[in-house]
């Protein structure tokens, strides 16, 4: 499927916001270093959210750190899902999904 200029701009915006978040998650050790923006898929990022919820309930971590890390992982999942929907479906689906997250 060929994307219009409008969709390409949206994809670029999501990628520009996703890349620094991904780098930060790698630095914190919350995601493997070999992941790239293009290797991420919504099913995997949803798994990361669930895995983080389970692991963090078992570890003794400061509440502020836990909250920030959780927000970062949820943001990663939301942006990855939106990117997938924009590139494979349409903008309305992406916005609807983002609002549900």
Helices and strands as residue ranges (DSSP letters): H 5-27, G 37-39, H 42-58, H 63-88, H 91-100
